[in-house]
Each structure stands twice: as structure tokens, then as C-alpha cells.
Amino acid sequence: MLHNILTKMKRKTALAILATAITAVLSPVKAARPLEAARDTLTDDSMVIIESVENEADSILANWFLQEYTDMDSLCISRSHNIEYPDSVYIERLAALPTVIDMPYNQVVKKYITLYTEKRRKLVESLLGFGIYYFPIFEQALEEEEIPLELKYLPVIESALRPNAVSRAGATGLWQFMLATSRSLGLEVNSLIDERRSPIASSRAAAKYLKQLYGMYGDWHLAIAAYNCGPGNINKAIHRSGGKKDYWSIYHLLPRETRGYVPAFIAANYIMNYYDKHNICPVRQTSIPLVTDTIEMTERVNLQQISAVLGTPIDMLRELNPQYRHDIVPGDIKPCHIIMPLNLTYAFIDSKDTILNYRAEQFARLKTVQPSTYESSAGGYKYHKIRPGETLGGIALRYHTTVTALKRMNGLRGNTIRAGKNLKVGIVYDTASKDDGRTITKTGADGKTGKYYKVASGDTLGGIALRYGIKTENLKRANNLRSSLIRVGQVLKIPVT
């Protein structure tokens, strides 16, 4: 019986090998030369590993989204081993993909497929999870330029779908743009913003650039290769080949990494579509905020302010807005956009003034400064009578200043203060010029005098509160306001602090 089983196994193996050989010789590879004809050029036995998959996936697996919002697909039966197939199966599957770009198969492509299915299985699981969020963004940009949607898998080999990825050469973002290229495509890069890291902005630029490259060569394989190494290197290889304009014909004349770039792209298309055939389980997003909305900001705000007021994890805001290099959204310089989960956009709008005023003295941009030798000619200081239990830090926060400034103003060496004493908390300026006649003093029927403010064009509730050194919530409470909406000409009561 054992002899019969072994005989059948040998027979099946022989048939598989024979089928592979026949297919390699007789079956036309999709728009590419058969393996035998390409043998003289495809001689790279030592595969060039694309940088994005060179390292293990540990850093990607540590991503906040994967840690907090994913679990393994319970329908996947096994993750323990890969299933290998004869060449004829890979050829058939690649040919079945609904793509405009040809997906030919050869031994170089096979090596990259093996890399993904064996050594980088965890990486593929993560990429499939990230793709739920990123691929629709890529597809929209590609669709706008009317170029093949299968190009959405280029960032898989460019950056392993990491918006903050930076290559050894300095290429940055999902689509790995060099600084000069990104600026030529209209992407903004400065100390505060790097749009190479923005999924939306960089995808539009990449689609535009790929369309330009295809216009130069009329061949998608050459356009993809030029995206990797630049048109100059492609033009050199074409010239050295005697004018051949086919990627596989100039393969041996290309830079070393570019020789692996198109095969890796084909392999990425394969694994993103046939991962289940190799027992690879995609991580499943459980509550990742896939439904997002965009808010335009014309004020300066820090992502940490939004996080603190709305109780939103700062890492989530950073993942959704990776273009802001230091959490600063410089809406005061030019209109900026913040991407947020849809369920938080209304909370943001309702709490906008509170967000902008939260720890404003820490996050505000320093526009003017007084040297330590400055003396006010307006005559005098504003004082605060210290109450039991108060601290310098609390008083500084109340009057929108710093502990250092209070100590310097009052000649204090330490942080000890005594209740009942008067503390200088600011220089008194000419309030008439400050208020522009909009501060009103009224005396009520009870004989008590109150301060009021007449709303002018451009005023916000938060700005008025900051003007008088009070909290926005206290101003709303004093005027029975349910929201932060105010109108020009409205008279607001200024509560006594």
C-alpha cells in the first residue's frame, strides 16, 4: 500500500513538472517574452530587495492603528505555512487580473512572490489592513488622472504604506518623493508641513507624475521604472540598447534596484489579490475611523489641543494628518485642512473656541516680545490679591502669562507666595485704545456697576474671552449662551473674575 502511495505521488510530481515545462514553452506570457527567450537577460540570481521590504515588519506592526483597532480574521484557517504552486498557476492568475498594465511572469517575479508569501507574511497581513483605508484614496487620485487603478499597489513597494517612511536617499512619504520632485509637482514642504506625507496630496501628485512619465514612453513598465530611478537613467538604458523601448529588453542596462522594481510591482499585484491562496490572513480593522471628514482651519491650532479637549488619542490625529511635522496646523498663515473621524467633526465645531483657547499661552505663536529692560510709560501694573491655596502656576495660567514672567515682575527668587499679598500680574496699558469704545459700563437698578462688550465684525467668543482674561465657558454662562455663535452689535456681559 505504501508503495502504491509513493508511486502515485511520484507520478503527480512528474506530471506537474511536465505541465510547467510545456506551459513555459507553449503558453504566451501576458504581453511578455517566454522564459526561455528572456533567459539571456534575466540573469540576476541574487535578488535586489526593495528597501520598503528589506527590514522585518516589526516597526509596522507597532503602528498605533494595528495595536488598538485590529484583530486577526477568524475565518482564516491557518497562518503557519505557505502553499507553493507550479509556474503555470502563477501565469494563469496574473493573466486573470483585470489590469491595463501587463503582468508577465518570470523567475524574477517568482522570487518576489516567494518573498511576500514566505519571509514577509506578517508584512502582507499589515499591508492588507492598511489598504482598507489607503487604497480608496489612491484609487480616487488615479481615477482623476484616468490612469490604471492597479498603480495603487506602487506604495506597497515604495513605502509599505507608511506615510512617514523616509528612505536612505531621503525620499519621503507613501509615494516616496524626493524634495525637488515634490516641489516641481506643487507639493508644499517646509518646517511645519510636508505634503509628501499627506495621503491625499501626495497621491494626487503621484498620479500626475505617473501620467507624465507614461506620456514620455507610451509604456507602463518603462513609466514605472522611471518613477523609481528617474527618466534620465531610463533614457540612458534605451540609448545603450540601440533604441529599444521595452523594459525587459533594457532590463540588464538598468540600475540594480530598478531591475527589481517592476517585478516587485507585479508581485505586489499578485499577493494583494491572491493572499488567501497562500494562507495569509489580513488583519481586520475593528473600529479604525475609516469614515472621515475634512475641516478647514483658518486659525493656528495644535493637534494636542484637539486631543486634550475632545479626549481623542493624539496618535490617531497624527496618523490621519501625518503632513503636520510638529503637530502645528498653521491655519493663520494659509487655510489648512484637518482630517478627523466623522463622529468627532461636530464635537470639534461646537468646541472650537475651547480648543483654540486651551493652554493658549503654551501653543500660541510668539508675535511680539518685550525685552526685560522695558518699562511701561502707561503707568502701573495690574495686581492680583493672592488667595489661600493659590500657586504661581495657577495664577500664571489665569492671566495668560508664565511663572518665569511673574517671578521676574515681582522680584521673586522662589515659588513661595503668601495669601493676602498683592502680586503683579501684568502691565496696565491704555484701555481706551484697546477697547476701541466697545467696552460699556452700566449701572443696574440695584446700584451695581457691570462691564459689557459690544460685538464687532470679526469677533469670536473665544477672542472676547481672551481679551478680558476670562474663560469662554464663563462668558457663555454669564450670557445664557448655548453655543459659541454671536452676532455683530450684540451686547455681552463680562463676568467679574
Buried (B, 14 or more C-beta within 10 A) or exposed (E): EEEEEEEEEEEEEEEBEEBBEEBBEEBEBBEBBBBEEBEEBBEBEEBBBBBBBEEEBEEBBEBEBBEEBBEEBEEBEEBEEBEEBBBBBBBBBBBEBEBEBBBBBBBBBBBBBBBBBEEBBBBBBBBBBBBBBBBEBBBBBBEEBEBEBBBBBBBBBBBBBBBBBBBEEEBBBBBBBBBEBBBEBEBBBEEBBBBBBBBBBBBBBBBBBBBBBBEEBEBBBBBBBBBBBBBEBBBBBBEEBEEBBBBBBBBBBBBEBBBBBBBBBBBBBBBBBBBBBBBBBBBBBEEBBEEBBEBEBEBBBBBBBBBBBBEBEBBBBBBBBBBBBEBBBBBBEEEBBBBBBEEBBEBBEBBBBBBBBBEBEEBBEEEEEEEEEEEEEEEEBEBBEBEEEBEBEEBBBBBBBBBEBBBEBBEBEEEEBEEEEEBBBBBEBEEEEEBEEBBBEEEEEEEEEBBBBBBEEEBBBBBBBBBBBBBBBBBBEBBEBEEBEBEEEBEBBBBEE
